[in-house]
Amino acid sequence: MKTWSFVQCSDLHLGYNPDGIWNNRVLTSKSFEIFQCFLSDVVTYSPEFIIITGDIGSCEDDITPQKIKDLFNSIKIPLYLLGGNHDLSTHQIRERELKYFDTELPEGEFTYAFTHKKLRFCMLEVSWKWKDSTVHAIRDPDHHIDMKESHKGLQWVLAKEHLNWLENELKEHKKYPVVVSIHTPLFSIPERCKFEGYQDSGILSNAGEVLELLYNHPRTCIILSGHMHMNYLIKEKNVVQITTSALCEYPMEFRQFIVYEDRVEMLTYGLSKPDYAQQSLIPGREAVGGFPEDRTSIIYL
């Protein structure tokens, strides 16, 4: 099989306002120009497609998603999207993104699957667990999310219908290595990446149930996630979780996956305009970029 590649980026926060501080300064006021820089850069890597693992935007107006759609249309590389907690915060935002991003959501939903050259890709929508423990597609109206407040108390879950969907996908595609894209990670931030004052956005509340399904899959399972605004990688049994930093916050990086017959090589790249990352960085918080084992890896299929 001829070598091919795809790219992952995450947490664009396009059109979100105002700027804030998460682990570093979040430059949402420059999010469109940062994403334009990424789109210009990524062409040089010739990926067959791009996966964006959520938090694309969070605006209830029609202008912002149309601006995002125009950027998507500006390149000739297919994109596959996920909804993140900001995309799924209200019915208005969720429905607008489903409407505008029709090409990038091929089944008209945030949960869908496709096969590409002997890899099966499963894209999963995350739901919200409300204060009364019920599960919903959008946040509890009593909860608010922004770039200045902790996510403490907020919980995300893979709803029963999506858990069943994933179980059926894995049963029907036992011969394929699987790439599961989900905004919220299944594994927590490792100790090596923690620093004084770090923000933990929280993992999936029923991560154990999802992992049990993946552990039982006979082939390698690669998890692509975002949400944490930092780079880290965790390997356990047949599962490799790759969590990628936010494009609008230091280190402003993305991942390239080079696929061979028997393995996948993961590489991490920054933008061609490093000034954005320097404007975002708070000295002493460089650990969000990850350590060598979080930035490059070979995953055997």
Phi, psi and omega in degrees: 000134179291139179298139177217172183214160169220168186234144172240134166227169186208160169052067180282323182051046182290128178080000179285143184213141005264183172298159178206192176233126172249262170272331171223187179289129180265113187269060181293333178293342178247016188298324181292318180289328176295317180293324176298320177298315178301314182297324177292320182292317192293335180301326183293341180269352177050050177288153177283337172194170179237134173253128177248114189269052166094172187054057180283311178207184179197039184247138182273359178274168178273342186291314184296310179298329177292321176297320178295315180300320178299321177294317178303320182285347185283347178241159184258026179252127178300143176240143173237130188246158168235155169270137173255184183298329177287324178291334186250026185281330177220163177298320182299313181294313181301312183292324178295318180292321176299324180289310187283327186262044184296320181291324183277351175238082193299340178251010178072016179220166177275352174248120182195174182216157174205157177249136177221111174048058174074013169242137176259125182253123178245120181255123189243131173275134177264141178253171181257139171260119183280174182300331180272011177074005173282158185248133184220160179287340182233172184287158171298129180304338179280351181258138176235146180232134172208186185267014182238352184240148177296154174271012181303131180095344177272139181228139176241148187215150170274111184301156184305318182295325179282328175296316178295321178299314180296318179302317179293321177301314182293323178293320184281345184231049183297333185280349184261137159299146187241136172250113181258117178258125182211133186300315185269126184295162174261336179247140181288168176299127178289156184302326184296336184263000182273150178211167182298125178088007182295150177261134176248112183284345176097140178267174179297132186292333175249039180304324182300321179294319180293315181297324178300319177296317183291321179299330182275353178286135185287349181244174178296140176239121177254126177256126173251125181219172177226233169074319186278345183060037174204161178265125167204158183226135179227132176245131176211120184056236181266010186250134174235117177260127177244110178258130189244141184294166180284140180289340182259011181218146177314134009269004178055063185234167177220167182249142169247136179242114178261120188257123175252180180300320188241003185200166173235130176257125179256130178233153182240132183229147173261176181283158180289346176248091185290349180301325180300313181296321180293324177294330183277328189297133166256114184309137182098353182244026181293343184298343178296340177287347180086171179256174184310319181289346176267351190249333175223146180197152171246125182245117182276137185266000000 
